[in-house]
Amino acid sequence: MPMSSHLRQTLLSLRDVLFTAGPFIVLTLALLAVAYWALDPAPPRHVVLATGFDQGAYAEFGKRYAKVLKEYGITVELRNTQGAAENLKLLRDPASGVDIAFVQGGADEHLRQIDDDDDEPLVSLGSLFYEPVWMFYRTDSAQKRLNTPTLSAISQLAGWRVNIGAPGSGVPNLMAKLIDANKLDAAAITLERKPQTPAVVDLLAGDLDALVFASAPESLMVQMLLQTPGIALFDFGQAEAYSRRFSYLAAVTLPRGVVDLARDMPPQDVHLIAPTATLVARKGMHPALVQLFVQAARQIHGGPGWFQRKGEFPNAASTEQPLSKEALRFYASGAPLLQRYLPFWLANLVDRMWPVLVGLVAVLIPLSRMLPSVYEFRVRSRIFRWYARLRAVEHDIGQRPVDELQRELDDIEARVARLVVPLSHSDELYSLRSHIVMVGKRLHYLQAPAPNPAEAGV
């Protein structure tokens, strides 16, 4: 029986705590739910990445990004395109479904009609790698037209049949600038606009004299053409001059022997010009996805290569679109500290929510200080409400029948006897019981027969 009473007291105390703290807990959860909805800390599980033509460097890098992000539960859908110019059009088309894309530096110059960066719907996630301009030509074509197997200047291309890339790639715009800079009439060159793979086939078959494309050296086409007999790589001897004239171009060098040390390929340093490839995304892309992509970029492009040293890429330089705030944060301080110790989803949740949590704590702490007073009031009100009935009984003494008042007092006493309160409030319960007894004595005194005067005189 004592055990049952003790259990009852415990359950009642828990109920009091629950009913007191319940509204506070509900309010806290509601505020957290609103904050979670407003901040949207969980990134989408599906993202569309526009790459380039199949077997190109963009397509190969896209596969690496998809593999890295798959580890975080993000599905990257790769969409093959003709290149940077088409990628930019897709990014600016809300109906395209493309969220992020590889873009070649300089490809946006003729397409962009937005002068105010505040209105620019795209942001850059940083520069990824140099994307050299490769001009491969047939040595027999050079021998036939120039009486030498070596092409030494773009101005010598008059009368040549040259493929400058399919519509949608960034190279046609770039080549138009280079041809104009060399004061060469474009009508003097037969310009083809075929995709890269058919153009390579035509070059090897002798139907083209030269082809031009921009790509990272990881491209399978680059690797193959560098080692194909009868095909030579054009040396941009004026690379530094080009880089001074066009801000989005850099002068790079293909070192002697970097392709194959054993066969000494190439047999001498080759000067090239290189736009910088960047990752460009819609401005509204989820910050967590931006963070994942720039981290993946460091993992994929951070090593040494033919044209860069280890750690040179990715970086925040040479971006034509405004840099994403999340990407800028990454380049300034690296990956968030919590991600080094926690799973990405949890680290991202805390990282995104902590400012809100601090604000909620600042608001809820003063409210929480009211809980002890509310709990105290709830428990004491369970006792004090009986004082109201007890006072009514006492007030009606002499105005209502004593038997009726006694029955009401007995009912109060019986109900109070079943009343359970925490031990910390037992004194108030016993005080109530003593007051019930005191009122009962007054009623008992009224019920007692009046003393007989005769008997009192005996």
C-alpha positions in Angstrom: 0.0 0.0 0.0 2.8 2.5 0.8 4.4 1.6 -2.4 1.2 2.3 -4.3 0.9 5.6 -2.6 4.5 6.5 -3.4 3.9 5.5 -7.0 0.8 7.6 -7.2 2.7 10.6 -5.8 5.4 10.1 -8.4 3.0 9.8 -11.3 1.1 12.9 -10.2 4.4 14.9 -9.9 5.3 13.8 -13.4 1.9 14.9 -14.6 2.3 18.3 -13.0 5.8 18.7 -14.6 4.4 17.6 -18.0 1.4 19.9 -17.9 3.6 22.8 -16.7 6.4 22.4 -19.2 4.2 21.1 -22.0 3.3 24.4 -23.6 6.9 25.5 -23.3 8.0 22.4 -25.1 5.4 22.7 -27.8 6.4 26.4 -28.4 10.0 25.4 -28.6 9.3 22.6 -31.1 7.1 24.9 -33.2 9.8 27.6 -33.4 12.4 24.9 -34.4 10.0 23.6 -37.1 9.5 27.1 -38.5 13.2 27.8 -38.4 13.9 24.5 -40.2 11.3 25.2 -42.8 12.7 28.7 -43.4 16.3 27.8 -43.5 15.8 24.5 -45.4 19.1 23.0 -44.1 18.8 19.6 -45.9 20.0 19.8 -49.5 18.1 18.3 -52.4 19.0 14.7 -53.1 19.1 15.2 -56.9 21.1 17.8 -58.9 21.6 18.2 -62.7 25.1 18.9 -63.9 25.6 20.0 -67.5 29.0 18.8 -68.8 30.0 18.7 -72.5 30.2 16.3 -75.3 30.7 12.6 -74.6 34.4 11.6 -74.1 35.4 15.2 -73.4 37.1 16.5 -70.3 33.9 18.0 -68.9 32.1 14.6 -69.3 35.0 12.8 -67.5 35.1 15.3 -64.7 31.3 15.1 -64.4 31.6 11.3 -63.6 34.1 12.1 -60.8 31.8 14.6 -59.3 28.9 12.2 -59.4 31.0 9.5 -57.7 32.1 11.9 -54.9 28.6 13.3 -54.2 27.1 9.8 -54.2 28.9 9.2 -51.0 26.8 11.9 -49.4 23.5 10.5 -50.8 23.3 13.1 -53.6 22.4 11.8 -57.1 24.2 13.9 -59.8 22.4 13.6 -63.2 24.9 14.3 -66.0 23.6 16.1 -69.1 25.8 16.0 -72.1 25.9 19.3 -74.2 28.0 20.9 -76.9 30.0 22.9 -74.4 30.2 26.1 -72.3 28.0 28.4 -74.4 25.1 25.9 -74.4 25.7 25.3 -70.7 25.2 29.0 -69.9 22.0 29.1 -71.9 20.7 26.1 -70.0 21.6 27.7 -66.7 19.7 30.8 -67.6 16.6 28.9 -68.7 14.5 28.1 -65.7 12.7 25.3 -67.6 16.0 23.5 -68.5 16.3 21.7 -65.2 20.1 22.3 -65.1 21.4 23.4 -61.7 25.1 23.6 -62.2 27.5 23.4 -65.2 31.1 23.6 -66.4 31.8 26.9 -68.2 34.9 27.9 -70.1 36.3 31.4 -69.5 35.4 33.8 -72.3 32.5 31.7 -73.5 30.0 34.2 -72.0 31.1 37.4 -73.6 28.8 37.4 -76.6 25.8 35.8 -74.7 25.8 38.0 -71.7 23.4 40.9 -71.7 23.4 41.6 -68.0 25.5 44.5 -66.8 24.4 44.5 -63.2 25.8 41.6 -61.1 22.8 42.0 -58.8 20.6 40.9 -61.6 22.9 38.1 -62.7 21.0 34.8 -62.1 24.3 32.8 -61.9 27.1 32.5 -59.4 30.6 31.0 -59.8 31.8 28.3 -57.5 35.4 29.0 -58.4 38.0 28.2 -61.1 38.8 24.6 -61.5 41.6 24.1 -64.0 43.3 25.6 -67.1 41.5 24.6 -70.2 44.1 25.0 -72.9 43.2 25.8 -76.5 44.5 22.9 -78.5 45.0 23.4 -82.2 46.0 20.2 -83.9 46.9 20.2 -87.6 48.1 17.9 -90.2 51.8 18.3 -91.0 51.3 17.4 -94.6 48.7 20.2 -94.9 51.3 22.6 -93.5 54.0 21.2 -95.9 51.6 21.6 -98.9 50.6 25.2 -98.1 53.6 26.6 -96.3 56.4 24.5 -97.6 57.2 23.5 -94.0 55.6 20.9 -91.7 55.2 23.5 -89.0 52.4 26.0 -88.6 53.8 29.0 -86.7 51.1 31.7 -86.7 47.3 31.9 -86.9 47.7 34.3 -89.8 49.0 31.4 -91.8 45.6 29.7 -91.7 44.3 31.4 -94.9 43.1 28.7 -97.3 42.9 26.1 -94.6 39.9 23.9 -93.7 39.5 24.3 -89.9 37.0 22.9 -87.5 36.3 25.3 -84.6 33.7 23.3 -82.7 30.0 22.7 -82.7 27.5 25.5 -82.0 27.1 25.7 -78.2 30.7 25.3 -77.4 32.9 28.2 -76.2 35.6 27.9 -78.8 33.9 29.5 -81.9 33.6 32.8 -80.0 37.1 32.6 -78.8 38.5 31.7 -82.3 36.6 34.6 -83.8 38.5 36.9 -81.4 41.9 35.3 -82.1 41.3 35.5 -85.9 40.3 39.2 -85.6 43.3 39.9 -83.4 45.6 38.5 -86.1 43.9 40.7 -88.7 43.0 37.7 -90.7 39.8 37.7 -92.8 37.6 35.0 -91.5 36.3 34.5 -95.1 39.8 33.3 -96.1 39.4 30.2 -93.9 36.9 27.4 -94.4 35.4 27.1 -90.9 33.6 23.9 -90.0 31.3 23.6 -87.0 31.3 19.9 -86.3 31.3 18.2 -82.9 34.6 17.1 -81.7 34.5 13.3 -82.4 33.4 13.6 -86.1 36.0 16.4 -86.5 38.8 14.2 -85.2 37.7 11.5 -87.6 37.8 14.0 -90.5 41.2 15.3 -89.4 42.7 11.8 -89.4 41.1 11.0 -92.7 42.5 14.2 -94.3 39.2 15.9 -94.8 40.2 18.7 -92.4 43.5 20.5 -92.2 43.2 21.5 -88.5 40.8 21.5 -85.6 40.6 23.6 -82.5 39.0 22.8 -79.2 39.5 23.8 -75.5 39.8 21.0 -73.0 41.8 19.8 -70.0 44.7 17.5 -70.8 42.7 14.6 -69.3 40.6 14.5 -72.4 40.9 11.2 -74.2 41.0 13.1 -77.5 43.9 15.2 -76.4 45.8 12.2 -75.1 45.3 10.4 -78.4 46.1 13.3 -80.8 49.3 14.1 -78.9 50.6 10.7 -79.8 49.3 10.4 -83.4 51.9 10.4 -86.1 51.4 13.1 -88.8 49.4 15.3 -86.3 51.1 18.3 -84.7 50.1 20.6 -81.9 50.2 24.3 -82.7 52.7 26.3 -80.5 51.2 29.7 -79.5 54.5 31.5 -79.5 52.7 34.8 -78.7 50.9 33.2 -75.7 52.0 36.0 -73.3 50.7 38.6 -75.7 47.3 36.9 -76.0 47.0 36.7 -72.1 47.7 40.5 -71.9 45.1 41.3 -74.5 42.4 39.0 -73.2 41.9 39.0 -69.5 40.2 35.5 -69.4 43.2 33.9 -71.1 46.4 32.6 -69.3 49.7 31.7 -70.9 50.6 28.1 -70.0 53.4 25.8 -71.1 53.1 22.1 -72.0 56.5 20.9 -70.6 58.8 18.8 -72.7 58.3 15.1 -72.1 55.2 15.5 -69.9 53.1 13.3 -72.2 55.6 10.4 -72.4 59.0 10.8 -70.7 60.4 7.6 -72.3 59.6 8.8 -75.9 60.3 12.5 -75.0 56.8 13.7 -76.0 56.5 16.5 -76.8 60.2 17.0 -77.8 60.2 20.6 -76.7 58.1 23.0 -74.5 54.9 24.0 -76.2 53.3 27.4 -75.5 49.6 27.4 -75.2 46.8 29.8 -74.2 44.2 28.7 -71.7 40.9 30.0 -70.5 40.0 28.9 -67.0 37.2 26.4 -66.6 34.8 27.3 -63.8 31.8 25.8 -62.0 28.7 28.0 -62.5 25.4 27.5 -60.7 22.1 29.1 -60.4 22.1 31.8 -57.7 19.4 29.9 -55.7 21.4 26.7 -55.5 21.2 25.2 -51.9 24.2 26.3 -49.9 24.9 22.7 -48.7 25.2 21.6 -52.3 27.6 24.5 -53.1 29.7 23.3 -50.1 29.7 19.8 -51.4 30.7 20.8 -54.9 33.6 23.0 -53.9 34.8 20.3 -51.5 34.6 17.8 -54.4 36.4 20.3 -56.6 39.3 20.4 -54.2 39.4 16.6 -54.1 39.2 16.3 -57.9 41.3 19.3 -59.2 43.6 20.0 -56.2 46.4 17.7 -57.3 49.4 18.6 -59.6 48.8 18.5 -63.3 50.4 19.4 -66.6 49.7 23.1 -66.1 49.3 23.6 -62.4 51.0 22.8 -59.1 49.4 20.9 -56.3 46.9 23.1 -54.4 46.7 25.8 -57.1 43.1 24.8 -58.0 40.3 25.3 -57.2 40.5 29.0 -56.4 38.4 32.2 -56.4 40.4 33.9 -59.2 39.4 34.5 -62.8 35.7 34.1 -62.4 33.4 36.1 -64.7 30.3 35.5 -62.6 30.1 36.8 -59.0 31.5 34.3 -56.6 29.0 32.4 -54.4 29.1 33.4 -50.7 29.3 29.8 -49.6 32.2 29.2 -52.0 34.0 32.3 -50.9 33.6 31.1 -47.3 35.2 27.8 -48.3 38.2 29.4 -50.0 38.7 31.7 -47.1 38.6 29.1 -44.3 38.2 25.7 -45.8 35.6 23.1 -45.0 33.4 23.8 -41.9 35.1 22.6 -38.7 32.2 20.3 -37.7 32.5 18.3 -40.9 35.9 17.1 -39.8 34.3 15.3 -36.8 30.6 14.7 -37.7 28.7 13.2 -40.6 28.0 15.7 -43.3 24.2 15.8 -42.8 24.6 16.5 -39.0 27.4 19.0 -39.4 25.4 20.8 -42.1 22.3 20.9 -39.9 24.2 22.4 -37.0 26.1 24.8 -39.2 22.9 26.1 -40.8 20.8 26.1 -37.6 23.1 27.4 -34.9 22.4 31.1 -35.4 18.7 30.3 -35.0 19.3 28.1 -32.0 21.3 30.9 -30.3 18.4 33.2 -31.0 15.8 30.7 -29.7 17.9 30.1 -26.5 18.0 33.9 -25.9 14.2 34.0 -26.1 13.4 30.8 -24.3 15.7 31.2 -21.3 13.7 34.1 -19.9 10.5 32.1 -20.5 11.9 29.0 -18.9 12.4 31.0 -15.7 8.7 31.2 -15.3 8.2 27.4 -15.2 9.0 27.0 -11.5 6.5 29.7 -10.6 3.9 28.1 -12.9 4.6 24.6 -11.4 4.3 26.1 -7.9 1.0 27.8 -8.7 -0.4 24.6 -10.2 0.4 22.5 -7.2 -0.7 25.1 -4.6 -4.0 25.8 -6.5 -4.9 22.1 -6.0 -4.8 22.9 -2.2 -6.1 26.4 -2.1 -9.2 25.7 -4.2 -10.6 23.8 -1.1 -10.1 26.9 1.0 -12.7 28.6 -1.0 -15.3 25.9 -0.2 -14.1 25.8 3.4 -14.5 29.5 3.8 -18.0 29.3 2.3 -19.0 26.7 4.9 -17.6 28.9 7.7 -19.3 31.9 6.3 -22.7 30.2 6.3 -22.5 29.1 9.9 -25.6 30.4 11.6 -27.3 31.1 8.3 -27.8 27.5 7.1 -28.7 24.3 8.9 -25.9 22.8 10.8 -26.5 19.3 9.5 -26.2 20.6 5.9 -23.0 22.4 6.6 -21.6 19.3 8.4 -22.3 17.1 5.3 -20.6 19.6 3.1 -17.6 19.8 5.5 -17.4 16.0 5.6 -17.4 15.9 1.8 -14.5 18.4 1.8 -12.6 16.4 4.3 -13.1 13.2 2.4 -11.9 14.7 -0.9 -8.9 16.4 0.8 -8.0 13.0 2.3 -7.5 11.6 -1.2 -5.5 14.7 -2.3 -1.9 13.9 -3.3 0.7 16.6 -3.5 4.5 16.6 -3.7 6.3 16.2 -0.4 7.6 19.7 -0.8 4.0 21.0 -0.3 2.9 18.6 2.5 3.0 21.4 5.1 0.3 23.3 3.1 -1.8 20.1 2.9 -1.6 19.5 6.6 -2.4 23.1 7.3 -5.6 22.7 5.2 -6.6 19.6 7.2 -6.1 21.4 10.5 -8.3 24.2 9.3 -11.0 21.7 8.3 -10.8 20.3 11.8 -11.0 23.8 13.3 -14.2 24.6 11.3 -15.6 21.2 12.3 -15.1 22.0 16.0 -17.1 25.2 15.5 -20.0 23.1 14.0 -19.7 20.5 16.7 -20.0 23.3 19.3 -23.2 24.5 17.6 -24.6 21.0 17.5 -24.0 20.4 21.3 -27.1 20.9 23.4 -27.2 24.1 25.4 -26.4 23.5 29.2 -29.5 23.3 31.5 -29.5 26.3 34.0 -31.1 24.1 36.7 -28.4 21.5 36.3 -25.8 24.1 36.2 -27.1 25.4 39.6 -27.0 22.1 41.3 
